[in-house]
């Protein structure tokens, strides 16, 4: 008698694929709106704070925090604050990078983030990568070097901000993984935005460059809608499909970013950015493929052990008779 398989190789539901595409359309709107506002003279601090405070309000409304406040209880408040600061750092660095870099250029560099997380997961989480994944990480870094081209007059502060955003977000993701076993999902969602929103309050009086017209105010308020809406759609997608099945879809954002940059800012990435982005995306997809194969191999090994144990339980009573 065979043991049922633990892994699911069924096709990804079309609804999950559609949701993932909508997720990265929302995130493209978020970055495009942020770039539009900072180029219009709005302070990066104001842009970041609006994104966080609207996120907090939407979380409170849609998760009905007033009915079950215990769902939002923080077991480790200092860790929540540190995690929120890391998300704030990632957001601020990203906004500052968008001020000088093209949307597609910033996104291409940001795609190196999962490889940084893979590298840091070894010393920080004990999840060590094999030599094949390390080779993919180094290949992805070559893609970053092609985009930034340090030493040839192209590398600037925008690239530094983009790399700072990657590093800050990588530590944010690692902290999320460590805290997920002791904190509720609701508390992680709330405090990731609440902590930076509160910490930014003392700085707001010194950020005098507010939106100058009603249209800019509308865009400012929509930042939180795009951010919170994208994360909500992401949760719905993961309810329908596995993490492995949905892992490649973040790279679809490159398409939306190129279209948005061309339509809104009349910018199109040069051949070096496209080449570097291709290398980074290929490296990231290889890491996803490799992790999927390792997961299937481990699952098959467990299935074999379980089947062997089942046979022993049938044979042993007969031998004892």
C-alpha positions in Angstrom: 0.0 0.0 0.0 1.6 3.3 -1.1 1.6 6.4 1.1 0.0 9.6 -0.4 2.4 12.2 -1.6 3.0 15.2 0.5 3.7 17.6 -2.3 1.3 19.0 -4.9 2.3 19.1 -8.5 -1.1 20.2 -9.8 -1.3 23.2 -12.1 -1.5 26.6 -10.6 -5.1 27.8 -10.5 -5.8 30.6 -13.0 -7.4 32.7 -10.3 -4.0 32.7 -8.4 -2.1 33.7 -11.5 -4.5 36.6 -12.1 -4.2 37.7 -8.5 -0.4 37.7 -8.7 -0.4 39.8 -11.8 -2.8 42.2 -10.1 -0.4 42.3 -7.1 2.5 43.5 -9.1 0.3 46.0 -11.0 -0.5 47.5 -7.6 3.1 47.6 -6.6 4.0 49.2 -9.9 1.4 51.9 -9.3 2.9 52.4 -5.8 6.4 53.0 -7.1 5.2 55.1 -10.1 3.2 57.3 -7.8 6.1 57.7 -5.3 8.4 58.7 -8.1 5.8 61.1 -9.5 5.4 62.8 -6.2 9.1 63.2 -5.3 9.8 64.6 -8.8 6.9 67.1 -8.2 8.8 68.3 -5.0 6.9 66.4 -2.3 9.2 65.3 0.6 10.2 61.7 0.6 9.4 61.6 4.3 5.8 62.7 3.6 5.5 60.1 0.8 6.7 57.3 3.1 4.5 58.5 6.1 1.4 58.6 3.9 2.1 55.1 2.6 2.4 53.8 6.2 -0.5 55.6 7.9 -3.0 54.8 5.2 -1.8 51.1 5.5 -2.5 51.2 9.2 -6.0 52.6 8.8 -6.9 50.1 6.1 -5.6 47.2 8.3 -7.6 48.4 11.2 -10.8 48.7 9.1 -10.6 45.5 7.1 -9.2 43.2 9.8 -11.7 44.8 12.3 -9.2 45.4 15.0 -11.8 46.9 17.4 -13.6 43.6 17.7 -10.6 41.3 18.5 -7.7 43.5 19.7 -6.0 40.4 21.0 -5.2 39.4 17.4 -2.9 42.4 17.2 -1.1 41.9 20.5 2.7 42.1 20.2 4.6 39.4 22.2 8.0 41.1 21.4 7.4 44.8 20.9 11.1 45.8 20.5 11.4 43.2 17.6 8.3 44.7 16.0 9.8 48.2 16.2 13.1 47.0 14.7 11.3 45.2 12.0 9.2 48.3 11.2 12.4 50.4 11.1 13.9 48.0 8.6 10.7 48.3 6.4 10.9 52.1 6.7 14.6 52.1 5.7 13.7 49.9 2.7 10.9 52.2 1.7 12.8 55.4 2.1 15.9 54.2 0.2 13.6 53.0 -2.6 11.8 56.4 -2.8 15.2 58.2 -2.9 16.4 55.8 -5.6 13.3 56.4 -7.7 14.1 60.1 -7.7 17.1 59.6 -9.9 16.8 56.1 -11.4 14.3 54.8 -14.0 11.5 52.5 -12.7 12.9 49.5 -14.6 16.4 50.2 -13.4 15.4 50.3 -9.7 13.3 47.2 -10.1 16.1 45.3 -11.8 18.4 46.0 -8.9 15.7 45.1 -6.4 15.3 41.7 -8.0 18.7 40.9 -6.5 17.0 41.0 -3.1 16.0 37.3 -2.9 19.5 36.3 -3.6 20.8 38.5 -0.8 18.2 36.8 1.5 19.4 33.4 0.4 23.0 34.4 1.2 22.0 35.8 4.6 19.7 32.9 5.6 22.8 30.7 6.2 24.5 32.6 9.0 21.2 34.1 10.4 18.7 31.3 10.1 20.9 28.2 9.6 19.5 27.7 6.1 22.7 27.2 4.1 22.7 27.4 0.3 24.5 24.8 -1.8 27.2 25.6 -4.4 24.7 25.8 -7.2 22.7 28.5 -5.5 25.8 30.4 -4.5 26.9 30.3 -8.2 23.4 31.7 -9.1 23.9 34.5 -6.4 27.3 35.5 -7.8 25.8 35.5 -11.4 23.0 37.7 -10.2 25.6 40.1 -8.7 27.3 40.3 -12.1 23.9 41.5 -13.4 23.8 44.2 -10.7 27.3 45.3 -11.7 26.3 45.5 -15.4 23.3 47.7 -14.4 25.3 50.0 -12.1 28.6 49.9 -13.9 30.8 51.3 -11.1 33.9 53.0 -12.2 32.6 54.1 -15.6 30.8 57.2 -14.5 27.3 55.7 -14.3 27.2 54.6 -10.6 25.6 57.3 -8.5 23.7 57.9 -5.2 20.5 56.4 -6.7 22.3 53.1 -7.1 23.5 53.2 -3.5 20.0 54.0 -2.3 18.7 51.0 -4.3 21.3 48.7 -2.8 20.5 50.1 0.7 16.8 49.3 0.0 17.7 45.7 -0.9 19.8 45.2 2.2 17.2 46.7 4.6 14.4 44.6 3.0 16.5 41.4 3.3 16.9 41.9 7.0 13.2 42.7 7.2 12.2 39.5 5.5 14.6 37.4 7.7 13.1 39.0 10.9 9.6 38.3 9.6 10.5 34.6 9.2 12.0 34.4 12.7 9.0 36.2 14.3 6.3 34.3 12.4 6.5 31.4 14.9 5.8 33.7 17.9 3.7 36.5 16.5 0.3 36.5 14.9 0.0 37.4 11.2 -2.3 40.4 12.2 0.4 41.8 14.5 3.1 41.4 11.9 0.9 43.2 9.3 -0.1 46.0 11.6 3.2 46.8 13.3 5.2 46.7 10.1 3.4 50.0 9.2 2.5 51.3 12.6 6.0 51.4 14.0 7.5 53.6 11.1 4.3 55.8 11.0 4.7 56.6 14.7 8.5 57.1 14.6 8.1 59.5 11.6 5.7 61.8 13.4 8.4 64.0 15.1 10.1 64.5 11.7 6.9 65.6 9.8 7.0 69.3 11.0 10.4 69.7 9.4 9.1 68.2 6.1 7.5 71.3 4.7 7.3 70.3 1.0 3.7 69.1 1.0 1.6 68.4 -2.2 0.7 71.7 -4.0 -2.6 70.7 -5.5 -5.6 68.4 -5.0 -4.4 65.8 -7.6 -1.1 65.3 -5.7 -3.1 64.8 -2.5 -5.2 62.1 -4.1 -2.0 60.3 -5.3 -0.5 60.6 -1.8 -3.6 59.0 -0.2 -3.6 56.3 -2.9 -0.1 55.2 -1.9 -1.4 53.3 1.1 -4.3 51.8 -1.0 -1.8 50.5 -3.6 0.5 49.1 -0.9 -2.2 47.5 1.4 -4.2 46.3 -1.6 -1.2 44.6 -3.1 -0.4 42.8 0.1 -4.1 41.8 0.5 -4.2 40.3 -3.0 -0.9 38.5 -2.3 -2.4 36.8 0.7 -5.4 35.7 -1.3 -3.2 34.3 -4.0 -1.2 32.2 -1.5 -4.5 30.7 -0.3 -5.1 29.3 -3.7 -1.6 28.1 -4.7 1.7 27.0 -3.2 4.7 29.3 -2.6 6.8 27.5 -5.1 4.1 27.8 -7.8 3.8 31.5 -7.3 7.6 32.3 -6.8 8.3 33.3 -10.5 5.5 35.9 -10.7 7.3 38.8 -9.0 9.5 39.1 -12.1 6.4 40.1 -14.1 6.7 43.5 -12.4 9.6 44.3 -14.8 7.1 44.4 -17.7 4.7 46.8 -15.8 7.6 49.0 -14.7 8.9 49.3 -18.3 5.4 50.2 -19.5 4.8 52.7 -16.7 8.2 54.3 -17.1 7.6 54.8 -20.8 4.0 56.1 -20.5 4.4 58.4 -17.5 8.1 59.5 -17.6 9.0 58.8 -21.2 11.9 56.7 -20.1 13.0 53.3 -21.6 15.8 51.2 -20.1 19.1 51.1 -22.0 20.6 47.8 -23.3 22.9 47.5 -20.3 19.9 47.7 -17.9 18.0 45.1 -20.0 21.0 42.8 -20.1 21.7 43.0 -16.3 18.0 42.5 -15.6 17.9 39.4 -17.8 20.9 37.9 -15.9 19.3 38.8 -12.5 15.9 37.3 -13.4 17.5 34.2 -14.9 19.6 33.7 -11.7 16.5 34.2 -9.5 14.5 31.8 -11.5 17.3 29.2 -11.3 17.3 29.5 -7.5 13.5 29.0 -7.4 13.9 26.0 -9.6 16.7 24.5 -7.5 14.8 25.0 -4.2 11.7 23.4 -5.8 13.7 20.3 -6.8 15.3 20.0 -3.3 11.8 20.3 -1.8 10.5 17.5 -4.0 13.5 15.4 -3.3 13.1 15.8 0.5 9.4 15.1 0.2 10.0 11.9 -1.9 12.6 10.7 0.7 10.1 11.2 3.5 7.4 9.3 1.5 9.9 6.4 0.9 10.7 6.2 4.6 7.0 6.3 5.5 6.2 3.5 3.0 9.0 1.4 4.4 7.8 1.9 7.9 4.3 0.9 6.9 5.6 -2.4 5.4 7.5 -3.2 8.5 4.4 -2.8 10.7 2.7 -5.3 8.5 5.6 -7.8 8.4 6.7 -7.7 12.1 3.5 -9.2 13.6 3.6 -12.1 11.2 7.2 -12.9 12.1 6.4 -12.9 15.8 3.6 -15.4 15.4 
